[in-house]
């Protein structure tokens, strides 16, 4: 919850008016039942997205390995 304002600020700087339009139409807590049809279309960059998220499972694996070696073994 603490990171939400920083993330929203980053997205607003990166996508500008397209993000503002999205925020006005999208729910923050409850999801929409119909698809978002905005005037600005952003194509996803799957490779960059996957590579950007690869660190979380690696960090978790290292953390579990350290906990295992320290406490279980």
Order of alpha helices (4+ residues) and beta strands (2+ residues): alpha-alpha-alpha
